[in-house]
């Protein structure tokens, strides 16, 4: 069932590298057309080439993330953001620290919360307050899952 206001486009590529570079071009186009874009981001091995290409575009093509806001999909409950296995740590190492995004505009769920439902509701409210997600990056994974189950 289509979601009102949601656009889905399927682009088939020969391999993961081609898909990642194609996705990076889509993200870059959005960021250039809408500098205050809201990105939904994923972790894991699937988006790493995409993130590396965005970093390259930032470094070599002046792709500007200074007004972009990012919301990540998930985080492990019980992991401190500085823990090397946390998704916050992953995003800092893989993307956020390598581009000019404002740290205040990078959002990863709080894995240390003691009230998961309230924290999730606040996170969703933050996405709504930002105007919703303009573009969502999802990882398919080698076993065919979409996102982290």
C-alpha positions as CSV (number, residue, x, y, z in Angstrom):
1,X,0.0,0.0,0.0
2,X,1.5,3.4,-1.0
3,X,2.2,5.9,1.8
4,X,0.8,9.3,1.1
5,X,3.6,11.7,0.2
6,X,6.1,8.9,-0.2
7,X,8.0,8.4,-3.4
8,X,9.6,5.0,-4.0
9,X,12.0,4.5,-6.9
10,X,13.8,1.2,-7.6
11,X,17.1,1.4,-9.3
12,X,18.8,-1.8,-10.2
13,X,22.6,-1.9,-10.4
14,X,25.0,-4.6,-11.4
15,X,26.7,-4.9,-8.0
16,X,26.8,-3.3,-4.5
17,X,29.5,-0.9,-5.5
18,X,27.4,0.5,-8.4
19,X,24.3,0.6,-6.1
20,X,26.3,2.6,-3.5
21,X,27.6,5.1,-6.0
22,X,24.2,5.6,-7.5
23,X,22.7,6.1,-4.0
24,X,25.4,8.6,-3.1
25,X,24.5,10.6,-6.3
26,X,20.9,10.6,-5.1
27,X,21.8,11.8,-1.6
28,X,24.1,14.4,-3.1
29,X,21.4,15.7,-5.4
30,X,19.0,16.0,-2.6
31,X,21.5,17.8,-0.3
32,X,22.4,20.2,-3.1
33,X,18.7,20.9,-4.0
34,X,17.6,21.1,-0.4
35,X,20.5,22.0,1.9
36,X,18.4,21.5,5.0
37,X,17.4,18.0,4.0
38,X,16.5,15.4,6.7
39,X,18.3,12.1,6.0
40,X,17.4,8.8,7.6
41,X,20.5,6.7,7.9
42,X,21.4,3.1,8.5
43,X,24.4,1.3,10.0
44,X,26.1,-1.9,9.0
45,X,28.2,-3.0,6.1
46,X,25.7,-2.2,3.4
47,X,26.0,1.7,3.5
48,X,29.7,1.9,4.1
49,X,30.6,2.4,0.4
50,X,27.8,5.0,0.2
51,X,29.2,6.9,3.2
52,X,32.7,6.7,1.8
53,X,31.5,8.2,-1.5
54,X,29.6,11.0,0.3
55,X,32.8,11.8,2.2
56,X,34.7,11.9,-1.1
57,X,32.1,14.2,-2.6
58,X,32.4,16.4,0.5
59,X,36.2,16.5,0.2
60,X,36.5,16.8,-3.6
61,X,33.2,18.3,-4.8
62,X,32.4,20.6,-1.8
63,X,29.2,18.7,-0.9
64,X,28.0,20.7,2.0
65,X,26.3,18.9,4.9
66,X,26.3,22.0,7.3
67,X,22.5,22.3,7.3
68,X,21.6,18.6,7.0
69,X,19.9,16.8,9.8
70,X,20.3,13.0,10.2
71,X,18.2,10.5,12.1
72,X,19.5,7.0,12.5
73,X,17.3,4.0,12.5
74,X,18.4,2.2,15.6
75,X,20.8,1.6,18.5
76,X,21.5,-1.2,20.8
77,X,19.8,-0.9,24.2
78,X,22.4,-0.8,26.9
79,X,25.3,0.5,24.9
80,X,26.9,3.8,25.7
81,X,27.4,6.1,22.7
82,X,31.2,5.8,23.0
83,X,31.1,2.0,23.1
84,X,32.9,0.7,20.0
85,X,29.9,-1.5,19.1
86,X,27.3,1.3,19.4
87,X,25.7,2.6,16.3
88,X,26.5,6.2,17.4
89,X,30.2,5.2,17.4
90,X,29.8,3.6,14.0
91,X,28.2,6.7,12.5
92,X,30.8,9.0,14.0
93,X,33.6,6.9,12.6
94,X,32.0,6.2,9.2
95,X,30.4,9.5,8.4
96,X,29.7,12.2,10.9
97,X,33.3,13.0,11.9
98,X,34.3,13.0,8.2
99,X,31.9,15.6,6.9
100,X,30.8,19.1,8.0
101,X,27.5,18.1,9.5
102,X,26.6,19.9,12.7
103,X,26.9,17.4,15.6
104,X,23.6,18.9,17.1
105,X,21.9,17.7,13.9
106,X,23.0,14.1,14.2
107,X,20.5,11.9,16.0
108,X,20.9,8.3,17.1
109,X,18.4,6.7,19.5
110,X,19.6,6.7,23.2
111,X,20.7,3.2,23.9
112,X,21.2,4.0,27.6
113,X,17.6,5.1,28.2
114,X,15.6,3.5,31.1
115,X,12.3,4.2,29.4
116,X,12.4,2.8,25.9
117,X,8.8,3.7,24.9
118,X,9.1,7.3,26.0
119,X,12.5,7.7,24.3
120,X,11.1,6.2,21.1
121,X,8.1,8.6,21.2
122,X,10.5,11.6,21.8
123,X,12.6,10.4,18.8
124,X,9.6,10.1,16.6
125,X,8.5,13.6,17.7
126,X,12.0,14.9,16.8
127,X,11.6,13.5,13.3
128,X,8.2,15.1,12.9
129,X,9.5,18.4,14.2
130,X,12.3,18.3,11.6
131,X,9.6,17.9,8.9
132,X,9.9,14.2,8.4
133,X,12.6,12.2,6.6
134,X,13.3,13.4,3.1
135,X,15.4,10.3,2.1
136,X,15.8,7.1,4.0
137,X,18.9,4.9,3.6
138,X,18.3,1.2,4.3
139,X,20.6,-1.8,4.3
140,X,19.4,-4.9,2.6
141,X,22.1,-7.2,4.2
142,X,23.6,-10.3,2.7
143,X,20.7,-12.4,4.0
144,X,18.0,-10.2,2.5
145,X,16.8,-8.4,5.6
146,X,15.9,-4.7,5.2
147,X,17.3,-2.7,8.1
148,X,18.2,-4.2,11.5
149,X,15.5,-6.6,12.7
